[in-house]
């Protein structure tokens, strides 16, 4: 599979130069291309986007109106369904839009409203979720006032931008410190979008709430319980996705939104197939539990592996297990195998680790195992 960074390719640079050449007097297309291509191959995806953006800023007119006119003119005329279509002789779209949005966001903070209108046009061809963040940081109240006017826009990409562009912890994007500290300005906006006809938009609302949950878990759990009142299947799916981190953490109020109550059970057995696990193999364990309740219970059975860190302390990481309806007085048994192998986000260390269960947010059992690293 071709590296993701190659979305910003020499052919895309040439395409952008082709369109700029039609609208900028005395434009040096060869110089523009060379200034990018001489270092493009050394950069990863975000670096490539920023490089193209920086060179665009150099060659675009200094006058605001002239600059905006060029940027509007080089956009592809198609305003929907550009996700799998490259920029071409008709205009820039798809990933080619990314560096354009960075130019607008990074160099258009002196005119928030006009910059937002340009980003609105660009988001129809890809997304402006990264470029818009500079404008939010510069003047959040003015930017949000404009975005709220787009809540009923007929273009789904515009409606999604309202939620996605304002996510406080958007991956790849600049964090929004004010909204991390106080997300309440976004709550009426998210509520207005929660029943949008497009799942594409609703999914963004869910991801936005999941971002908020990282800093304000009780707030999102409260919203989940409120939004579940009269919720249809689409909204329930949104709320469940929004609470995915809270559910994994076993947040009691978030679980309550889905009718998950504290478990009334006894853990009969939590045992390991072997108390010694070789790195690169699997941890295998058995679970046996029994209901103490006189009614059926919905159980979310996850498990935590307490990994040994470099400082000698253990840090738990929760993994998805299984979901089950446990009838009154019934028992439930299952086996699980978890591969302990190299991954880029975690380094493993030899020594004592541990395993425990997390059932409906409550922790059960604790058993240690010895992780042995390969000598090679």
C-alpha positions in Angstrom: 0.0 0.0 0.0 1.3 3.4 -1.0 2.3 5.7 2.0 -0.4 8.1 3.1 2.0 11.0 2.7 2.1 10.5 -1.0 -1.4 12.1 -1.2 0.7 15.2 -1.5 2.6 14.2 -4.6 4.6 16.0 -7.3 1.6 15.6 -9.6 -0.6 17.4 -7.1 1.9 20.2 -6.8 2.0 20.6 -10.6 -1.8 20.6 -10.7 -1.9 23.4 -8.1 0.7 25.3 -10.1 -1.3 24.8 -13.3 -4.4 26.5 -11.8 -2.4 29.3 -10.1 -0.7 30.1 -13.4 -4.2 30.9 -14.9 -5.0 33.5 -12.3 -1.8 35.1 -11.1 0.0 37.5 -13.4 3.7 36.7 -14.0 3.4 33.6 -11.9 6.6 31.5 -11.8 5.2 28.0 -12.0 8.5 26.3 -12.3 9.9 28.2 -9.3 6.8 27.4 -7.2 7.1 23.7 -8.0 10.9 23.5 -7.4 10.6 25.3 -4.0 8.2 22.5 -2.9 9.6 19.5 -4.7 13.2 20.0 -3.4 12.1 19.0 0.1 8.7 17.3 -0.4 10.1 13.8 -0.3 11.8 14.4 3.1 8.5 15.3 4.9 5.6 13.3 6.3 1.9 14.1 5.5 1.3 17.2 7.7 4.8 18.6 6.9 4.0 18.3 3.2 0.7 20.1 3.6 2.4 22.9 5.5 5.2 23.2 3.0 2.7 23.6 0.1 0.7 26.1 2.2 3.8 28.2 3.0 4.7 28.4 -0.7 1.1 29.3 -1.6 1.3 32.2 0.9 4.4 33.4 -0.8 3.0 33.5 -4.4 -0.6 34.6 -3.7 -1.5 38.3 -4.0 -1.0 40.4 -0.9 -4.3 42.2 -1.3 -7.0 40.3 0.6 -9.7 40.5 -2.1 -7.3 39.5 -4.9 -6.0 36.6 -2.8 -9.5 35.3 -1.9 -10.5 35.6 -5.6 -7.7 33.4 -6.7 -8.4 30.8 -4.0 -12.1 30.7 -4.9 -11.4 30.4 -8.6 -9.1 27.4 -8.4 -11.6 25.3 -6.4 -13.2 22.4 -8.3 -16.8 23.2 -9.3 -18.1 19.9 -7.8 -19.3 20.5 -4.2 -20.2 17.0 -3.1 -18.7 13.5 -3.3 -15.1 14.5 -3.9 -13.7 12.0 -1.4 -12.2 9.6 -4.0 -11.6 12.0 -6.8 -8.2 13.8 -7.3 -7.7 17.4 -8.3 -7.7 17.8 -12.1 -7.8 20.3 -14.9 -11.2 21.6 -13.6 -9.9 22.6 -10.1 -8.5 21.6 -6.7 -10.4 19.2 -4.4 -9.9 16.3 -2.1 -6.5 16.4 -0.3 -5.4 19.3 -2.5 -7.7 21.4 -0.4 -5.8 20.8 2.9 -2.9 23.2 2.2 -5.4 25.8 0.9 -7.3 25.7 4.2 -4.1 26.2 6.1 -3.3 29.4 4.1 -6.7 30.8 4.9 -6.6 29.8 8.6 -3.1 30.9 9.3 -3.1 34.1 7.4 -6.7 35.2 7.6 -7.3 35.8 11.3 -7.6 39.6 10.7 -10.9 39.0 8.8 -12.6 36.1 10.5 -15.9 36.3 8.6 -14.5 36.4 5.1 -12.0 33.7 6.0 -14.8 31.5 7.3 -16.8 32.0 4.1 -13.8 30.9 2.1 -13.3 27.8 4.3 -17.0 27.1 3.9 -16.5 26.9 0.1 -13.4 24.7 0.6 -14.9 22.3 3.0 -17.4 21.3 0.3 -14.5 19.9 -1.7 -12.8 18.1 1.2 -12.7 19.5 4.7 -11.7 22.7 6.4 -11.5 21.1 9.9 -7.8 21.8 10.2 -7.6 25.4 8.8 -10.6 26.6 10.7 -8.9 26.1 14.1 -6.6 29.1 13.8 -9.7 31.3 13.4 -11.3 29.8 16.5 -8.2 30.4 18.5 -8.0 34.0 17.2 -11.6 34.9 18.0 -13.8 32.0 19.3 -16.9 34.0 19.9 -17.0 35.6 16.5 -16.2 32.3 14.7 -18.9 30.4 16.6 -21.4 33.1 15.8 -20.8 32.6 12.1 -20.8 28.8 12.4 -24.1 28.7 14.1 -25.6 30.4 11.0 -24.7 27.3 9.0 -26.6 24.7 11.1 -29.3 24.2 8.4 -27.0 24.5 5.4 -28.0 22.0 2.7 -24.4 20.8 2.2 -23.6 18.0 4.6 -19.9 18.9 4.6 -20.7 22.4 5.9 -22.8 21.0 8.7 -20.1 18.5 9.6 -17.5 21.2 9.7 -19.4 23.0 12.5 -18.9 19.9 14.7 -15.6 18.5 13.4 -13.7 21.8 13.1 -14.6 22.7 16.7 -13.5 19.4 18.3 -11.3 20.4 21.2 -8.8 17.6 20.7 -9.1 16.9 16.9 -6.4 14.3 15.8 -3.8 16.1 13.6 -5.3 19.4 14.4 -4.3 22.2 16.8 -5.9 21.8 20.2 -8.5 24.4 21.2 -7.5 25.4 24.7 -10.6 27.5 25.5 -13.0 24.7 24.5 -10.9 22.1 26.3 -11.4 24.2 29.4 -15.0 25.1 28.9 -16.9 23.1 26.2 -20.3 24.6 27.1 -20.4 27.1 24.1 -20.6 24.0 21.8 -23.4 22.1 23.6 -26.4 23.9 21.9 -24.7 23.5 18.5 -24.1 19.8 19.1 -27.6 19.3 20.2 -28.9 21.0 17.1 -26.9 18.5 15.0 -27.6 15.4 16.9 -30.5 14.3 14.8 -29.0 15.4 11.4 -30.2 13.2 8.5 -26.6 12.3 7.6 -24.7 9.8 9.7 -21.6 11.5 8.5 -22.6 14.5 10.5 -23.9 12.6 13.5 -20.7 10.6 13.7 -18.8 13.9 14.0 -21.0 15.0 16.9 -20.3 11.7 18.6 -16.5 12.1 18.2 -16.8 15.7 19.4 -18.5 14.5 22.6 -15.9 11.8 23.0 -13.2 14.5 22.9 -15.1 16.5 25.6 -15.3 13.3 27.7 -11.5 13.2 28.0 -11.6 16.4 30.2 -15.3 16.5 31.4 -16.5 12.9 31.8 -19.4 13.7 34.1 -20.7 16.4 31.7 -20.8 14.0 28.8 -22.4 11.2 30.9 -25.1 13.7 32.0 -25.7 14.7 28.3 -25.9 11.0 27.4 -28.6 10.3 29.9 -30.5 13.4 28.8 -30.2 12.7 25.1 -31.4 9.1 25.5 -34.9 10.4 26.5 -37.0 9.8 23.4 -33.9 8.8 21.3 -34.4 6.9 18.1 -31.9 4.2 16.9 -29.8 6.8 15.1 -29.4 9.0 18.2 -28.8 6.0 20.5 -26.0 4.9 18.1 -24.5 8.4 18.3 -24.6 8.5 22.1 -23.1 5.0 22.4 -20.2 6.0 20.1 -19.8 9.3 22.0 -19.5 7.4 25.3 -17.2 4.7 24.0 -14.3 5.8 26.2 -16.5 6.3 29.2 -18.0 2.9 28.8 -14.6 1.4 28.5 -13.6 3.2 31.7 -16.7 1.9 33.4 -18.1 5.4 34.1 -21.2 4.6 36.2 -23.4 7.4 35.0 -22.5 6.8 31.3 -23.3 3.1 31.7 -26.6 4.1 33.3 -27.6 5.8 30.1 -27.8 2.4 28.4 -29.5 0.6 31.3 -26.3 -0.9 32.6 -26.4 -1.1 36.4 -23.7 -2.2 38.9 -23.4 -5.9 38.6 -24.8 -8.2 41.3 -22.4 -11.2 40.8 -19.8 -13.3 42.4 -16.5 -14.0 40.7 -16.0 -17.7 41.1 -12.8 -18.0 39.2 -10.2 -15.9 37.4 -7.3 -18.1 36.4 -4.5 -18.2 33.9 -3.5 -21.1 31.6 0.1 -20.3 32.6 1.5 -17.9 35.1 4.5 -17.3 32.7 3.9 -15.6 29.3 6.6 -15.2 26.7 6.6 -11.9 24.8 5.2 -12.5 21.3 2.8 -15.2 22.5 -0.6 -14.9 24.2 -2.0 -14.5 27.7 -4.8 -17.0 28.1 -7.3 -16.8 31.0 -10.5 -18.4 32.2 -13.5 -16.6 33.9 -16.3 -18.1 35.9 -18.9 -15.9 37.5 -22.4 -16.4 39.0 -25.4 -14.1 39.3 -26.6 -13.2 42.8 -29.7 -11.4 41.3 -33.3 -12.5 41.0 -33.5 -10.9 37.6 -31.6 -10.8 34.4 -28.6 -8.5 34.1 -26.8 -6.9 31.2 -23.1 -7.3 31.7 -20.2 -5.6 29.8 -17.2 -7.8 30.7 -13.9 -6.1 29.9 -10.5 -6.9 31.2 -7.5 -4.9 32.3 -3.9 -5.8 31.8 -1.7 -4.0 34.3 1.5 -3.4 32.2 4.9 -3.0 33.9 6.3 0.4 33.1 9.9 1.6 32.9 9.6 3.2 36.4 8.7 -0.2 37.9 5.0 0.7 38.4 2.0 -1.0 36.9 -0.4 0.9 34.6 -3.7 -0.7 33.6 -5.0 -0.8 30.0 -8.6 -1.8 29.5 -9.5 -4.1 26.6 -12.9 -5.1 25.2 -14.1 -8.5 26.4 -17.7 -9.5 25.8 -21.3 -8.6 26.4 -23.8 -11.0 27.9 -27.3 -11.2 29.4 -26.9 -13.2 32.6 -30.2 -14.7 33.8 -31.2 -14.8 37.4 -29.0 -17.1 39.4 -27.2 -18.3 36.3 -23.5 -18.9 35.9 -21.3 -17.8 33.0 -17.9 -19.1 31.9 -15.6 -18.0 29.1 -12.0 -18.2 27.9 -10.0 -15.3 26.4 -6.7 -15.1 24.6 -4.8 -11.8 24.4 -1.7 -11.5 22.2 1.2 -9.7 23.8 3.3 -8.7 20.9 5.2 -5.6 19.6 3.1 -2.5 18.9 4.2 1.0 18.2 2.3 2.7 21.0 3.6 0.5 23.9 6.9 -0.9 25.0 6.8 -4.0 27.2 9.2 -4.8 30.0 10.1 -8.2 31.5 8.7 -8.8 35.0 5.5 -9.1 36.9 2.3 -7.9 35.2 -1.3 -8.5 36.3 -4.8 -9.2 35.0 -8.2 -8.1 36.4 -11.8 -7.9 35.1 -13.9 -4.8 34.7 -17.6 -5.6 34.7 -20.1 -2.8 34.3 -17.5 -0.4 35.5 -16.6 -2.4 38.6 -13.3 -4.2 39.1 -13.1 -7.9 40.0 -10.2 -10.2 40.7 -6.5 -9.6 40.3 -4.0 -12.2 39.3 -0.3 -11.8 38.4 1.8 -13.2 35.6 5.4 -13.1 34.7 6.3 -11.6 31.2 9.5 -13.0 29.8 11.2 -11.1 27.0 13.1 -12.8 24.2 16.8 -12.8 24.5 17.2 -12.0 20.8 
